[in-house]
Amino acid sequence: MSNQELRATLSHLKKIRVKADELVLQQGEPEESLYFVISGELVKSRADSENENYDVVQFLIPNDHFGNDYPCEVKSAAPYQIRAASESELLKISKNDFLTICRDHPNLKNGLKKLVKDQLIPEDIKPEKFSRKTSRRHHAIYLSLDIFHPEPGRQPISVKGFSSDISLGGACVII
């Protein structure tokens, strides 16, 4: 992205914050904006018409995006809903603003095509660098750890504290 393209795009982006469990996009609403995930995790799900349950389609993490992004000119209703799984920050740009920028900077549309192509790779064959299969939650859990010295006869170090940044794939402990 050139400096001119970046400046033109940044002037139209709006930073929004959503709380955990907040609905960002309702299924059936018109998709009038593109969203880029800066932080947090969101859940993309589709309603099951028979029992009105939502089936998870994808977890969206930083560097992912959503919105009926290509072709931008086509107006359509959202075939899915997006709900925040954790506090999240997003960048939002209206499709009209994006199309206006693309008229002045046609390479942006080509960049969007490449971005969409990478995200359309099915999860089961997508390289690991594209997705993280964990679900982050910020819950404090009380921990009591004993760290044993490798030399026999030395006293263990006992540490007590609360966890931070728990995920299904691991934990970061701040004491």
C-alpha positions as CSV (number, residue, x, y, z in Angstrom):
1,M,0.0,0.0,0.0
2,S,1.4,3.4,-1.0
3,N,1.6,6.4,1.3
4,Q,-1.2,8.1,-0.6
5,E,-3.4,5.0,-0.4
6,L,-2.7,4.6,3.3
7,R,-3.6,8.3,4.0
8,A,-6.7,8.1,2.0
9,T,-7.8,4.9,3.7
10,L,-6.9,6.0,7.3
11,S,-9.0,9.2,7.0
12,H,-12.1,7.1,6.5
13,L,-11.5,4.3,9.1
14,K,-13.4,4.5,12.4
15,K,-12.1,2.6,15.4
16,I,-14.8,0.9,17.4
17,R,-14.7,-1.1,20.6
18,V,-17.2,-3.8,21.5
19,K,-17.7,-5.7,24.7
20,A,-17.8,-9.4,25.1
21,D,-21.1,-10.9,23.9
22,E,-22.0,-7.7,22.0
23,L,-23.6,-8.2,18.6
24,V,-21.7,-6.4,15.8
25,L,-23.7,-7.6,12.8
26,Q,-27.1,-9.2,12.8
27,Q,-27.8,-11.9,10.2
28,G,-30.1,-10.4,7.6
29,E,-29.0,-6.8,8.1
30,P,-27.5,-5.0,5.1
31,E,-23.7,-5.3,4.9
32,E,-22.8,-1.7,4.5
33,S,-19.3,-1.7,6.0
34,L,-16.0,-3.6,6.0
35,Y,-14.5,-4.5,9.4
36,F,-10.9,-5.3,10.3
37,V,-10.2,-7.0,13.6
38,I,-7.4,-5.2,15.6
39,S,-7.7,-7.1,18.9
40,G,-10.0,-9.6,20.6
41,E,-12.0,-12.5,19.2
42,L,-15.3,-12.5,17.4
43,V,-17.5,-15.4,16.4
44,K,-19.0,-15.6,12.9
45,S,-22.1,-17.8,13.0
46,R,-25.1,-18.7,10.8
47,A,-28.6,-19.3,12.0
48,D,-30.1,-22.7,11.6
49,S,-33.6,-22.0,10.1
50,E,-35.2,-25.0,11.7
51,N,-34.4,-24.4,15.4
52,E,-33.0,-20.8,15.4
53,N,-29.7,-22.0,16.8
54,Y,-26.5,-20.4,15.6
55,D,-23.8,-22.6,14.2
56,V,-20.2,-21.3,14.4
57,V,-18.7,-20.8,11.0
58,Q,-15.4,-19.1,12.0
59,F,-13.5,-17.5,14.8
60,L,-12.2,-14.0,13.8
61,I,-9.0,-12.9,15.4
62,P,-6.6,-10.0,14.9
63,N,-5.8,-9.4,11.2
64,D,-9.1,-11.0,10.1
65,H,-11.8,-9.0,8.4
66,F,-15.5,-9.4,7.7
67,G,-18.3,-7.7,5.7
68,N,-19.4,-8.6,2.2
69,D,-16.1,-7.4,1.0
70,Y,-15.8,-8.4,-2.6
71,P,-17.3,-7.3,-4.9
72,C,-18.0,-4.2,-2.8
73,E,-20.5,-2.8,-5.4
74,V,-23.0,-5.6,-4.6
75,K,-25.4,-4.7,-1.9
76,S,-26.6,-7.8,0.1
77,A,-27.9,-8.9,3.5
78,A,-25.5,-10.5,5.9
79,P,-25.7,-14.3,5.6
80,Y,-24.3,-14.6,9.2
81,Q,-24.0,-12.8,12.5
82,I,-20.9,-11.5,14.2
83,R,-20.7,-11.5,18.0
84,A,-17.8,-10.5,20.2
85,A,-16.4,-13.4,22.2
86,S,-14.2,-11.0,24.1
87,E,-13.6,-7.3,24.3
88,S,-12.5,-6.4,20.8
89,E,-11.3,-3.4,18.8
90,L,-12.3,-3.1,15.1
91,L,-11.6,-0.7,12.3
92,K,-14.7,0.0,10.2
93,I,-15.0,1.7,6.8
94,S,-18.2,2.1,4.9
95,K,-18.4,0.4,1.5
96,N,-19.3,3.7,-0.1
97,D,-16.1,5.3,1.3
98,F,-14.0,2.3,0.3
99,L,-15.4,2.4,-3.3
100,T,-14.7,6.2,-3.5
101,I,-11.1,5.5,-2.4
102,C,-10.8,2.7,-4.9
103,R,-11.8,5.0,-7.7
104,D,-8.8,7.2,-6.9
105,H,-6.5,4.3,-5.9
106,P,-7.4,1.1,-8.0
107,N,-4.6,-1.0,-6.5
108,L,-6.6,-1.1,-3.2
109,K,-9.3,-3.2,-4.8
110,N,-6.6,-5.7,-6.0
111,G,-5.2,-5.8,-2.5
112,L,-8.7,-6.6,-1.1
113,K,-9.1,-9.4,-3.7
114,K,-5.8,-11.0,-2.4
115,L,-6.9,-10.6,1.2
116,V,-10.2,-12.3,0.5
117,K,-8.6,-15.1,-1.4
118,D,-6.5,-16.0,1.7
119,Q,-9.5,-16.0,4.0
120,L,-11.5,-18.2,1.8
121,I,-9.1,-21.1,2.2
122,P,-11.0,-23.9,4.1
123,E,-10.0,-24.2,7.8
124,D,-9.0,-27.9,7.4
125,I,-6.3,-27.1,4.8
126,K,-5.4,-23.5,5.9
127,P,-1.7,-23.2,7.0
128,E,-1.3,-22.7,10.7
129,K,0.0,-19.2,10.3
130,F,-3.5,-18.1,9.2
131,S,-5.4,-19.3,12.2
132,R,-5.0,-19.8,15.9
133,K,-7.4,-22.5,17.2
134,T,-7.8,-21.2,20.7
135,S,-10.4,-19.1,22.5
136,R,-9.1,-16.4,24.8
137,R,-10.9,-15.3,27.9
138,H,-9.7,-12.9,30.6
139,H,-10.6,-14.8,33.8
140,A,-8.4,-14.7,36.8
141,I,-7.8,-18.1,38.4
142,Y,-6.0,-18.5,41.7
143,L,-2.8,-20.6,41.3
144,S,-0.4,-22.1,43.8
145,L,2.8,-23.3,42.2
146,D,5.8,-25.2,43.6
147,I,8.9,-24.9,41.5
148,F,11.4,-27.6,42.4
149,H,15.1,-27.1,42.1
150,P,16.9,-29.8,40.0
151,E,19.5,-30.4,42.7
152,P,18.3,-32.8,45.4
153,G,17.9,-31.4,48.9
154,R,17.1,-27.8,47.9
155,Q,13.8,-26.3,49.0
156,P,11.1,-25.7,46.3
157,I,10.1,-22.1,45.6
158,S,6.4,-21.7,46.3
159,V,4.6,-19.1,44.3
160,K,0.9,-18.0,44.7
161,G,-1.0,-15.6,42.4
162,F,-3.6,-15.2,39.8
163,S,-3.5,-16.2,36.1
164,S,-4.1,-13.8,33.3
165,D,-4.9,-14.4,29.6
166,I,-6.3,-18.0,29.9
167,S,-6.9,-19.8,26.6
168,L,-7.7,-23.3,25.5
169,G,-4.1,-23.5,24.3
170,G,-2.2,-22.3,27.4
171,A,-1.9,-19.7,30.1
172,C,0.2,-16.7,30.9
173,V,0.7,-16.3,34.6
174,I,1.4,-12.9,36.2
175,I,2.4,-13.1,39.8
